[in-house]
Amino acid sequence: MIETTLRYRLADGVSIRKEPFGAISYNQLTRQLVLITGQGVLSVIEAMNAGECLASAMRLVEGDEVRSGMIDALNGLLSRGVLREAS
């Protein structure tokens, strides 16, 4: 489960390509493709990858309903190995 006080980044071997619907992540190690959809998900990932904690990166997203969906999306990316906790 993702924690808002922690910092996350892209997992090793994962790259992201922007697309009109959001983005596609590709893991070069596992050859897994993951579609990233949803309002602002890519912006939050980029902010976290630049060193922001999740709570700080979430300030880019407006509204509790959108934030709830964002947490669900990020939990999915964490479980699929797209994101990992930054050390």
N, C-alpha and C positions, 0 to 999 in steps of 0.2 A: 504494500500500500504506500502510495506516495505521501510524503510529509512536506507541508508547506514551508517549514523552517529550514529544510535542507537544500543543498545545491545539487543540480543534476546536469548532465551533459550527454552528448551523443555517445553511444557505446563505441568501443574500438571497432574500426572497419565499417562504420555506418556513415553514409553520405546522404544528403537530402537535396532533391531537385524541386524547385518551385514549379507548380502547375496551376492552371486557371481554377481548379477546384480546391487547391490547397498545396499539397506536396506529395512526393513519393520518396520514401526512404528505401535505401538499398544497403544490405549488409553484405560486404564483400567476402566475409568469412563463411557465412551460412547460405549466401545467395538468396536471402529472403527479401521480398518486396513487401512493403506495408504502405497502404494509402493513408494519407493524413488529410482528413477533411475537418471542417468546422471553423467557425469564425475565430481568428486570432491564434490558433494553435501554433502555426509556424512562427509567429512573432514571439510567443512565449518561449518556444524551444530555442530560438536564436538568442533571446535575452539570457536564458539559463546557460547556454553554451558559451556566452561571453562572460560568465562568472556570477550572474545574479542568482539569488536564492529564488525558489518558486514563489514565495509570497511577494517579493519585489517584482518579479516578472509578471505575476498575475495582475498587477496594477495597470497593465496595458489593456486589460479586458474589462469592459463595463458590464455591470448587472449581475445579480446573484444567480439568475437562471443560466446565463452564459458561463459563469464561473463553475457552477456545478457540472455542467456538461464538459467543461475544460478538464476538470479533475478526473472525470470518467475517461476522457480521451487520453490523458497523460498516464493514468493507471494502465490502460491498454498498451500504450507504447512501452512502458516500463516492463510489463509482463512479456512482451514480444521481443525484448532485448534491444529496442531502438534507443532507449535512454538508460543511463546508469547513474548511480550516485557519484558525484564528483568528490575526489579526495582532497 
